[in-house]
Each structure stands twice: as structure tokens, then as C-alpha cells.
Amino acid sequence: MSDTPKIFTQPWQDYELIDAGGGKKLERWGKIMTIRPEVQAYFRSGKPFDEWRQMAHWEFVQKGAQSGQWKQLKKAPDSWTICYDDLTFELRLTKFKHLGLFPEQRANWDLIKERLTGEGKFLNLFAYTGAASLMARNVGAETLHVDSVKQLISWARSNMEQSGLLDMKWVLEDALKFSARELKRGNKYQGIIMDPPAWGIGAKKEKWKLENKLDELLGNASQLLTHDGFLIMNTYSPQVPIELIKEMCALHFENRTHQVSELWMETTTGKKMYFGNMLRVG
């Protein structure tokens, strides 16, 4: 049994992790229910899959290692919105099983709301569709949203507009290169979040692996933080064990309070599921 602390993200009105098991998970997004593959759901599900399919509107059928297609089980839209707090998120069925939101990150959205001030600056690296960016902007902070995929920035902009927010700053660039340039410019941030993928392709199609870049990423972030700032990093990469994260913390954040933990959620049926490792600094 791991002695690493566990943080459990809670569901909310528009999201529920209903059940998991047998390599899949059943989720409710507003009024729409989906079945998706989940490698961490290696245990037995609380309910049989036949019951899941009677409930769900869409099921993702994997066709290859990285992609597949959605099968409609009940009449339902292929895009819709859900809310959290004052924020609105547009969900879409993608060929990579994702819908445009990682609900387990609610634990970090809440921390941003708690720690960030309206006078602060916030940096979201590998920003995806921008849930953390929206929370920071909703607090009133100057918010920079950095991603190397143009379509994801467009999706995040749509989320901003649907949430009634304005004036987020969009950066279409490799996150690591941008952070290095910000260091040279002498910029500082009260809050930084990064959710780097296990492997990535930059804005100019350059490839990189997280385990080779983690040292530089955390080194840059440590220097970009204000003295009272906070950092959140998530990783779901099997190539980045929790021991490596702790080693990097000791190197870059020895003079700051920090915690390395596991991120979990519990299904409505009582199953507990792991969602990766998380570092919080400050």
C-alpha cells in the first residue's frame, strides 16, 4: 500500500463518475451519460455493462492505440455544455475519447479560486480547453493560456465567451519554450498550473517526452513564481514515477512548502480510481 497522500476530487451537480471497472468508466455530464475506456479501471465494475448501456447515450469504441469512434446508444447531441461554479464548459465527442474536460481537476480549480487574488498573474501551461484558465480569470487575475494546438485555443476561447469572461491572453506556443522566454523577460506569476502530456508535439511539430523535460519544466516554474506564489503540476505518465517527482521537488523547491500526492475519485457505486500524480508547491 502506497504511503503517498491521496486527494479525492468530489463530483458536482453537472458531473458524476457513476461506475468504473473492466477497463471502462460510466460518467454523467449534465444530462448526458458516456462510457469510455479507462486503463486504471482494472477492477470489477459495480454494475454490469448491460445496465451501463441502458443508461448511457454514447459509448467510445477503441479502434487503435490512440483513437476510435463513438457509438450512439440513445438519442443525444454530440456537443453540449455543463457548468461548474460560474463557469461553462463546451463538451464535444472527439476521436481520442476525450470530451474537452478532465473533471478530476476540480480539486485544482478549487485551489486556484482559494489561493489566487484578483491582482495576481496566472500562467496555464499545456492549457488544453482552459478550465483552470477560466477559474483564474473569473477570480480577476491576469491570465495567460499557453498551448501548442490552435484548435484547443479556439475551444478554450469558446469556453471563455460562454462563461461571460473577457481578456484572457492566448499564446500558441510550446509551453517549455514559452516558460524559458518568460524567465528571460523577468516575468513572475502568483499561480502556475501545468498538466504536461506523457509525450508531446510542439507548435513546430517537434517531439518530446515528459521524462526528459521534467527537470527543465520545474526549474523554469520555480523561478517564475513570486515568493508567495503556488504551483500545481499533474502527470499521468507511467514514465514519470512519483519518486522522480519527489526528487525534482527536492532539487527545485527545497525552500518552499510542497506536497506530492495521488489524485483519486470515488464512483457513486463505491469504486476508487486513480487519476495520476500531483505536485503542489506553496
Order of alpha helices (4+ residues) and beta strands (2+ residues): beta-beta-beta-beta-alpha-beta-beta-beta-beta-alpha-beta-alpha-beta-alpha-beta-alpha-beta-beta-beta-alpha-beta-alpha-beta-beta
